[in-house]
Amino acid sequence: MRMYVTLVLAALLLVILSCLAAYLITARRRARKRQAIAARLAAAAAQAQREHDDRQAAARASAALTTVLPAIQPDERAPRRVA
């Protein structure tokens, strides 16, 4: 009788340990996936920030150029027609 109880307890322990191992494996997989997603998001945010900074620098350079060299004003005459 004791043998059967020991076998049942061993089987129950084996089932619990296998469920725990499966849970830990899936949790680790989820953590790795979240870490990869966070890394991709950080890279995309850094690239967007660089592009934004480049656009702002180009706008500042354009504004500086316009203050030095004013835009060409339209003449009062109409454009010439060339046949």
N, C-alpha and C positions, 0 to 999 in steps of 0.2 A: 504494500500500500504506500509506503514511504517513497518508493521508487517512482510511482506514478505522480505523486505530488511534486517531487523534485523535477521530473520531466516537464510537467505543466508549467512550473515556475521558470524553468530554463527556457522553454518555448516563449513564454510571455515576456521574459527579459530580452530575448532575441528580437521579438517583434518591436518592443519599445525602443531598443537600441537602433534597429534599422530605420524606424520612423524618425528618430532623433537625427540620425546621420543624413537622411534625405532632407530634412528640414534645414540642417546646417549647410548642406551643399547648395540648396536653392537660395538660402540667404546670402551665401558667399557670392553666388552667381549674380544675384540682384545688386549686391554692393559693387561688384566689378562693373556691371552695366551702368549703374548710376555714376560711378567714377569716370567712366569713359564719356558719358553724356556731359558731365560737368566740364571735362577737359575740352570737348568740342565746343561747348557753349562759351567757355572762357576764350578760346582761340577766335571764335566768331566775333565776340564782343571786342576783343583787342583789335581785330582787323577793321571792324566798323569804326572804332575810335581813331585808328590811324587814317582811315579814309576821310573821316570828318575833319581831323586836324589838317590833312592835305587840302581839303576844300576850303577851309578857313584861311589857310596860308595863301592859297591862290587868290581868294577874294581880297585879302589884304594887299597882295602884290598888285592886283588889278586896280584897286582903289588908289594905291600909291602912284602907279603909273598914270592914272587919270588926273591926279592932282599936278603932276609934273607936265604932262602932255595932255591938254584938254581935248575933249572929243571934238571932232570936226563938226562945225555947225553948218546946217544946210544954207546954201546961198539963196539969195532972193530970186535969182534967175532960175528959170526952168532948165532942166537938163537939155543938152544939145541933142538934136536928132541927126543921126548920120544915116544917109540913105545907102 
